[in-house]
């Protein structure tokens, strides 16, 4: 964020990519985890993961989603070379928000991406949907990060520690009273 934030939340893939040009990046805390899923159309002849061979799969290329797709396909002796990758990416003619419609219309046979697009795709095709996932193959982690300079500054470090304590306390409260979180999400 070029100094615009003291801490930031990001997916591990993007944070790791950012750590190469910025070796002072520090991971503080994993805030959430999200197992990725593949949602496909049964009507495209897909009943098992290996049936994706030769099918059109919508995903964001060169991303954690493509990595996940390849990793899942390898569990059944395939790779992304065995499917037709159909690129979707923000700020292009085919933004990822169009994945559910593309699956519903039959332009693609399956979706491999992160939430909420996979759930939206599943809802769009209803009972025609079949899903494949294995958290052991790939689960994206969303981490709170900062820079080493922020941790070296005693005042800033104190604010970061207070923030992390507040996040941990809120997580504990949400485990006991999840309705609080559900109401906040529904309002947003």
C-alpha positions, 0 to 999 in steps of 0.5 A, a space after each residue: 500500500 506504499 505506506 497508506 496503511 499500517 496493517 493490511 489483510 490479503 490472501 497469502 498468494 498475493 502477499 507472498 508475491 508482494 514479499 519478493 519485491 518487499 522483503 520487509 513484509 511480515 505476516 502477523 496472523 491468519 484471519 480466515 481460511 477458504 477452501 477453493 472449489 470447482 463447480 461444474 455443470 452435470 449437463 456438460 457430462 461432468 459427474 466426477 473430477 476426471 470428467 473435466 478433461 476436454 472441458 472449458 473451465 473458467 478461472 483467473 489465469 496465473 492466480 491461486 485459482 489456476 494453481 488450485 485447479 491444476 492441483 485438483 486435476 493432478 489428483 486424478 491424473 490430469 493437469 490444466 493442459 487437459 482442459 481448455 482454460 477460459 480466462 476471466 479477470 477484473 477490468 477486462 472484457 471478461 471480468 470474474 463477475 461474469 463467471 456465473 452467467 458464463 456457466 449458466 449459459 454454457 459458454 463454460 463447463 466449470 468454474 474454478 475460483 475463489 468465493 463469492 463467485 463459485 457460490 454465485 455460479 452454483 446458485 445460478 445453475 441450481 440442481 445442475 451443479 456438481 462441486 469438487 473440493 479438497 481442503 488438503 489440496 489447497 486452502 487459501 489463507 487470508 493474513 494480516 500483514 505489516 512491515 518490519 519498520 512498523 514492528 520496530 517502532 515501539 508506538 506502532 508495534 503497541 497499536 498493532 498488538 492492540 489491534 491483533 488482540 481485538 481481532 482475537 477477542 472478536 473471533 472468540 466472541 463470534 464463535 460464541 455468538 455468531 448471530 452478531 457477525 451474521 447481522 453485520 454481514 447481512 447489513 453490509 
